[in-house]
């Protein structure tokens, strides 16, 4: 078994630590040590990145505004489904990070409900739906600025091994 897989398994067995009730999350500190972030979705240091700015509420929900550009199209005028799943994964990751646990996405499922058009104004939201000893589950959705849902995702997250993420 690879060392990092074993480390992740060991962390799962130990359980997932909790933050104190009512403490607001600080997702950027544990996700991007040393003040540098090359994350494709939210990193300021990635010249090719999307540079989305997520906020995390006191309840641990994440949200960001998103206006997709032509460079992210699959078909003319329509945003590639892989990028839609990417921003949904990031919204879930930010919500999970608000629990002060460093995790990795273990599994993700996406339902595409409506086309996402280039230049449209959208809001991406994510929240933790279940917190177990070995796994955290989350959900995210992409909706238009009028509140119409375009995509939804469900994910499972496991603790990241030391030195990862």
C-alpha positions in Angstrom: 0.0 0.0 0.0 1.4 3.4 -0.9 2.6 5.5 2.0 0.1 8.3 1.5 -2.8 5.8 1.2 -1.7 4.2 4.4 -1.5 7.6 6.1 -5.0 8.5 4.9 -6.3 5.2 6.2 -4.7 5.8 9.6 -6.2 9.2 9.9 -9.6 7.8 9.0 -9.3 5.2 11.8 -8.4 7.9 14.3 -11.5 9.9 13.4 -12.0 13.4 12.2 -11.3 16.2 14.8 -14.0 18.8 15.4 -13.8 22.5 15.5 -15.5 24.2 18.4 -19.2 24.9 17.9 -19.9 28.4 16.7 -16.3 29.0 15.5 -16.3 30.5 12.0 -14.1 28.7 9.5 -10.9 30.0 8.1 -10.6 27.9 4.9 -7.6 29.6 3.3 -5.1 29.1 6.1 -5.1 25.3 6.2 -5.6 24.9 2.4 -2.7 27.2 1.3 0.2 27.4 3.7 3.0 29.8 3.2 0.7 32.4 1.6 0.9 30.9 -1.9 -2.0 29.3 -3.8 -1.7 27.8 -7.3 -5.2 26.3 -7.1 -6.8 26.4 -10.5 -10.1 27.5 -9.1 -9.3 29.9 -6.3 -5.5 30.6 -6.5 -4.3 34.1 -7.0 -0.9 32.7 -8.0 -2.1 30.6 -11.0 -2.0 32.7 -14.2 -4.3 30.3 -16.0 -6.7 29.9 -13.0 -10.3 31.0 -12.5 -9.5 33.1 -9.4 -12.9 32.6 -7.8 -13.3 34.3 -4.4 -15.2 32.0 -2.0 -16.8 33.3 1.2 -17.6 30.9 4.1 -20.6 31.8 6.3 -20.7 31.3 10.1 -22.8 28.2 9.4 -20.0 26.8 7.3 -21.6 27.2 3.9 -19.4 28.4 1.0 -20.4 30.6 -1.9 -18.8 32.5 -4.8 -20.0 34.5 -7.8 -19.0 33.2 -11.2 -19.2 34.6 -14.7 -17.8 32.0 -17.1 -15.7 33.2 -20.0 -15.3 31.8 -23.6 -12.0 30.1 -22.8 -13.9 27.6 -20.7 -16.4 26.6 -23.4 -16.9 23.0 -24.6 -19.3 23.9 -27.4 -19.6 27.5 -28.6 -21.5 29.5 -26.0 -21.7 26.6 -23.5 -19.3 26.0 -20.6 -17.5 22.6 -20.5 -19.1 20.2 -18.0 -15.7 19.3 -16.5 -15.2 22.9 -15.4 -18.7 23.0 -13.9 -17.8 19.9 -11.9 -14.5 21.5 -10.9 -16.2 24.6 -9.4 -18.8 22.4 -7.6 -15.9 20.3 -6.1 -14.2 23.5 -4.9 -17.4 24.8 -3.3 -17.7 21.5 -1.4 -14.0 21.6 -0.5 -14.4 25.1 0.9 -17.4 24.1 3.0 -15.5 21.1 4.3 -12.4 23.2 5.0 -14.5 25.4 7.3 -14.6 22.4 9.7 -10.8 22.9 10.1 -10.1 19.4 8.6 -7.7 19.1 5.7 -9.3 16.7 3.2 -9.2 15.2 -0.2 -12.2 14.5 -2.5 -12.8 10.7 -2.3 -15.9 10.6 -4.5 -18.1 13.0 -6.4 -21.3 12.7 -8.4 -22.7 15.6 -10.6 -26.2 16.1 -12.0 -26.3 18.6 -14.9 -29.8 20.2 -15.0 -29.5 23.1 -17.4 -26.9 24.5 -19.8 -24.4 26.9 -18.4 -23.9 29.7 -20.9 -20.8 31.8 -21.4 -21.2 35.2 -19.8 -24.0 34.2 -17.6 -24.0 35.3 -13.9 -24.0 32.4 -11.5 -23.6 31.7 -7.8 -21.8 28.5 -6.6 -22.8 27.3 -3.1 -21.6 24.4 -1.0 -22.3 22.9 2.5 -21.4 20.0 4.7 -24.3 17.5 4.9 -22.9 14.8 7.1 -19.8 14.5 9.4 -18.7 11.0 10.4 -15.7 9.6 12.1 -14.0 8.6 8.8 -15.7 10.8 6.2 -17.3 14.1 5.6 -20.1 14.4 3.0 -21.0 17.6 1.2 -23.2 19.0 -1.4 -22.8 22.0 -3.8 -25.0 23.6 -6.4 -24.7 26.2 -9.2 -27.5 28.5 -9.8 -28.2 31.5 -12.0 -28.4 35.0 -10.5 -32.2 34.5 -10.7 -32.0 31.4 -8.4 -32.5 28.8 -11.1 -30.4 25.6 -10.5 -28.1 24.5 -13.3 -26.1 21.8 -11.7 -25.7 19.9 -8.3 -23.0 17.7 -6.9 -22.6 15.4 -3.9 -19.2 14.4 -2.6 -17.3 12.4 0.0 -14.1 13.7 1.6 -11.4 11.9 3.6 -8.7 13.3 5.8 -5.6 14.3 3.8 -2.4 12.6 4.9 0.2 14.8 6.6 2.1 17.0 4.1 -0.6 16.7 1.5 -2.8 19.6 0.4 
